[in-house]
Amino acid sequence: MNSRELLDALERVLDSSSRGVMATVDSQGGPRLRWMVAGTLRGASEYVYAVTSPDFRKVAELEKNPRVSWMFQDEKMDEIIHLRGEARVVDNPSLKADVLEAIGKDLANFWRANAMESDLVVIETVPDEIEVFSVSRGERTRASLAE
């Protein structure tokens, strides 16, 4: 698989199950894991997007250290995607609208913790490494996406 095929696999898995685990680095230098709803945007499938409240701890963690890891798994638990990259917090109304259109249907739990739609920011992850593991085929493919 080339890098485009790996990114296509990422998009396919996110279409199947938009939930994933994002790891950030906390203030003591340790990993901090959290379930997130994530997705890609048409025409920008090389980025992973999520939303959060600007008051949540992950925003401060990303400002101090933008390195993140994500792990996604399809609904059948056959394809597992792991990616690493840099994430940035973006407060852009147009991007918020696009991301909410893409993943909004899966944000029920987020809205319970953060009721104000206007009080959110986008987390944009630019992957520099992606790995796809197919359980049924026993195949692991990795590619560097860094330019």
C-alpha positions as CSV (number, residue, x, y, z in Angstrom):
1,M,0.0,0.0,0.0
2,N,1.3,3.5,-0.8
3,S,0.5,6.5,1.4
4,R,-2.6,7.4,-0.7
5,E,-4.0,3.9,-0.1
6,L,-3.3,4.2,3.6
7,L,-5.1,7.6,3.8
8,D,-8.0,6.0,1.8
9,A,-8.1,3.2,4.5
10,L,-8.2,5.9,7.2
11,E,-11.1,7.6,5.5
12,R,-12.9,4.2,5.1
13,V,-12.4,3.4,8.8
14,L,-13.6,6.8,9.9
15,D,-16.7,6.5,7.7
16,S,-17.4,3.1,9.4
17,S,-16.7,4.3,13.0
18,S,-15.9,7.9,13.7
19,R,-14.7,7.1,17.2
20,G,-11.0,6.9,18.1
21,V,-8.5,7.3,20.9
22,M,-6.4,10.4,20.8
23,A,-3.2,10.6,22.9
24,T,-1.7,13.9,24.0
25,V,1.2,14.6,26.4
26,D,0.2,16.0,29.8
27,S,2.0,18.6,31.9
28,Q,4.1,15.9,33.6
29,G,5.2,14.5,30.2
30,G,3.0,11.4,30.4
31,P,0.5,10.2,27.9
32,R,-3.1,11.2,28.2
33,L,-5.7,9.1,26.3
34,R,-9.3,10.1,25.5
35,W,-12.0,8.9,23.3
36,M,-12.9,11.4,20.6
37,V,-15.2,11.6,17.6
38,A,-13.1,12.4,14.5
39,G,-13.4,12.5,10.8
40,T,-11.9,13.8,7.6
41,L,-13.3,16.4,5.2
42,R,-13.9,15.9,1.5
43,G,-11.0,17.3,-0.3
44,A,-8.8,17.3,2.8
45,S,-8.6,13.6,3.7
46,E,-5.0,14.0,4.7
47,Y,-6.1,15.7,7.9
48,V,-8.0,14.4,10.9
49,Y,-10.5,16.7,12.5
50,A,-12.3,16.7,15.9
51,V,-13.9,19.3,18.1
52,T,-13.5,20.2,21.7
53,S,-14.3,22.9,24.2
54,P,-11.6,25.6,24.5
55,D,-11.8,25.0,28.3
56,F,-10.9,21.3,28.2
57,R,-7.5,20.2,29.4
58,K,-6.4,18.8,26.0
59,V,-6.3,22.4,24.5
60,A,-3.6,23.5,27.0
61,E,-1.8,20.2,26.4
62,L,-1.7,20.7,22.7
63,E,-0.5,24.3,23.0
64,K,2.5,23.0,25.0
65,N,3.2,19.9,22.9
66,P,1.3,19.4,19.6
67,R,2.5,15.8,19.1
68,V,-0.4,13.4,19.1
69,S,-1.2,9.8,18.3
70,W,-4.6,8.5,17.1
71,M,-5.9,5.0,17.0
72,F,-9.1,4.0,15.0
73,Q,-10.7,0.7,14.4
74,D,-13.5,-0.2,11.9
75,E,-16.8,-1.6,13.1
76,K,-15.9,-5.2,12.3
77,M,-12.7,-4.8,14.4
78,D,-10.7,-6.0,11.4
79,E,-8.8,-2.9,10.3
80,I,-6.8,-0.8,12.8
81,I,-5.3,2.5,11.9
82,H,-2.6,4.2,14.0
83,L,-1.3,7.6,13.1
84,R,1.0,10.1,14.6
85,G,1.3,13.8,13.8
86,E,1.0,17.3,15.0
87,A,-2.3,18.8,16.1
88,R,-3.3,22.4,16.3
89,V,-6.3,24.1,17.8
90,V,-8.2,26.2,15.2
91,D,-11.0,28.7,16.0
92,N,-12.3,29.4,12.5
93,P,-16.1,29.6,11.9
94,S,-16.0,28.2,8.4
95,L,-13.9,25.2,9.5
96,K,-16.1,24.6,12.5
97,A,-19.2,24.5,10.2
98,D,-17.5,22.0,7.9
99,V,-16.3,19.8,10.7
100,L,-19.7,19.8,12.4
101,E,-21.3,18.9,9.1
102,A,-18.9,15.9,8.8
103,I,-19.0,14.5,12.4
104,G,-21.9,16.4,14.1
105,K,-24.2,13.4,14.0
106,D,-21.9,11.5,16.3
107,L,-21.4,14.2,18.9
108,A,-24.2,13.4,21.3
109,N,-21.9,12.9,24.3
110,F,-19.9,16.0,23.5
111,W,-23.0,18.1,23.6
112,R,-23.9,16.7,27.1
113,A,-20.5,18.0,28.4
114,N,-20.5,21.2,26.3
115,A,-23.9,22.5,25.4
116,M,-22.9,25.7,23.6
117,E,-22.2,25.0,19.9
118,S,-20.5,28.4,19.6
119,D,-18.1,27.4,22.4
120,L,-16.0,24.9,20.6
121,V,-12.8,24.8,18.7
122,V,-11.5,22.4,16.1
123,I,-8.5,20.1,16.6
124,E,-6.8,19.6,13.2
125,T,-4.2,16.8,13.1
126,V,-1.6,16.7,10.3
127,P,-0.4,13.1,10.3
128,D,3.3,12.5,9.5
129,E,3.1,8.7,10.0
130,I,0.3,6.2,9.4
131,E,0.1,2.5,9.9
132,V,-2.7,0.2,8.8
133,F,-3.1,-3.3,10.3
134,S,-5.5,-5.8,8.7
135,V,-6.3,-8.4,11.3
136,S,-7.9,-10.9,8.9
137,R,-4.9,-10.7,6.5
138,G,-2.3,-10.4,9.1
139,E,-0.8,-7.5,7.2
140,R,0.8,-4.3,8.7
141,T,1.7,-1.4,6.3
142,R,3.3,1.8,7.4
143,A,4.2,5.0,5.6
144,S,5.8,8.3,6.4
145,L,3.6,11.2,5.3
146,A,6.1,13.9,6.3
147,E,7.2,16.1,3.4
